[in-house]
């Protein structure tokens, strides 16, 4: 069953990059995915964040798709993921 997770969300307007982080881990491993997604994993192998390059350019018209991706990867409720995406889109305008 999905669990609720707290996220720190930061948007860099100059680079159109969104940072979504659940926690900091000094032994972070990064894996580049599709559509500008760079996943960050903690020392235990669990996902702890994602860097989204070209956030507005790629995802502004597809918030539901990004929310499904975040929900799946972080094992959180899709509604929580959609709230994160919508908040980020509002903050990026």
Helices and strands as residue ranges (DSSP letters): E 8-12, E 17-21, E 29-32, E 37-41, E 47-53, H 55-59, H 63-74, H 78-91
